[in-house]
Structure formats: C-alpha cells, structure tokens
Amino acid sequence: MSGLTTADYIGHHLTFLSSGEGFWNVHFDTLLFSALSGFIFLFLFYKVATKATSGVPSKWQCLVEILVEWVDGIVKDNFHGARNFVAPLGLTIFCWVFVMNAIDLIPVDFLPQVANLFGVHYLRAVPTADMNSTFAMSLCVFALIIFYTIKAKGLSGFVKEYTLHPFNHWAFAPINLLLESVTLIAKPVSLALRLFGNLYAGELIFVLIALMYMSDHFILQVAGIPLHLAWAIFHILVITLQAFIFMMLTIIYLSLANNKTEEH
C-alpha cells in the first residue's frame, strides 16, 4: 500500500472486488466471505455434533450446548408457537452474523495484502459492512414475516390486517394500507441499516487507526498501537451485540407475525 495518499488508502480499503455496473454489480468478496463464514460456523458445529458425548464434554461442546440452550430459551420466551424452525433460525443468524462481524478484527491490511500476492488488487473482507449483504438477509426475514402472517391469519386475515387497521372502515383502506406498509417495510430496512451502519463504522475506524502507522511522526505511530488494541477490544462487544440484535429482532418480528390474536 506504499505510495498511496491518505484518500487513496481509505478509498482502496472501501472498494469491493466487483464485476458489472449498476444493479448487476456483483461483489465477489462479499459472496466469498459470506460463504466462508457460513462454512466455518457449520464445520465447527458439525465437528462438535460428531464428537458429542454424554460424559465429560469438550470445551467446544460446552460452548455449543450453551449457545443452543441460550437461543432456545430466548425463542421460548418470545415466540409463542412451534420452535422447530425459529430456534435453529435464531441460532444460525447469531452464529453466522457473529463470524462475519468477527472478520473485522483481522488487521485491515492483512487480507488485502494476501490477495494482492495473487493479483487481486481490491478486497473487502467484512460481508456485513456491505449493504447488499445486510439487505439480502433482512429481505429473507421480510419474506418469513409475510409467510408467518399468512400462516397464522390466512390470506384474508393478512389483507384485513393491512387494510382495516388502524381505522376499521373500508373507506380508510388506502390510508391503512399506506400506514401499515410503511411499518412493515421499516422492519427489514431497520434490520439491514443497523447492522450495516455499525460494521461499516467499525471498519472505517480500523482503517483510520491504520493510517496512524503511516504517519511521519513517531508519536502517532506508537499511539496507534494502544488505540488499535482498545478499539479491537471494544469492537468485540459491538460485533457480538449486533449479531444478538439481528437475531432478537428477527425472533420478535416473527412472533408478532405469528400472533393469531385479532386486534380489529
């Protein structure tokens, strides 16, 4: 990265490995690291499952059991219905998003430098710092909200919910539809933007701290080390909290959609 100005350095780290233009622009690095994160999560859980024992468990088995029981307890408290799908979904969301977020803890220059050795000049390794990734996940949640609403209330109940609430009269149907549609669409949008915003900000701060190492002043170079360490420690809380929030809101949204109590 030598020879780059400050603006070039930041721009380089915020540029995706992509192909195409406009709507058909594909971020290959986001797809790669999303799949790799999912593989890591599934591989670790698979290894634990194959070696699980009723005797003295390993540390990994204890961790997995704690995670499974913790997520199942959260779903049990918040989702009043069959948990056969929602509990595994919540566990998958938390673990997958956490692994994707944790990539942000890798030094910002390490993976791009490795990729540069293979002729890849641009690489952004944190999938959740890409709005396309977070919106893709939130749209899946949006589809599940629609599915559970129709499953619980039927198609007619679904239509009534968005046309006869909050004003229970057919003359207000267009206004009701507008108000309820905004509420419905706000759920996946808030999910996507919250996760993206926090991880993008975290990634940018790491890049800005890395700029201190490039400074001509020795004091700034030395000060970058404790600052980098402090932010990395704090960021562990951020990546964990954001994974939890995404999982928790998903469970709550599905619980609201699955609620069969008619309010109108």
Secondary structure, DSSP 4 states (H G I P E B T S, - for coil): -TT--HHHHHHHHT---EESSGGG-EEHHHHHHHHHHHHHHHHHHHHHHHT--SSS--HHHHHHHHHHHHHHHHHHHH--S--TTHHHHHHHHHHHHHHHHHGGGS-TTHHHHHHHHTT-------GGGSHHHHHHHHHHHHHHHHHHHHHHHHHHHHHHHHHSSSS-SGGGHHHHHHHHHHHHHHHHHHHHHHHHHHHHHHHHHHHHHHHHHT-S-HHHHHHHHHHHHHHHHHHHHHHHHHHHHHHHHHHHHHHHHH------
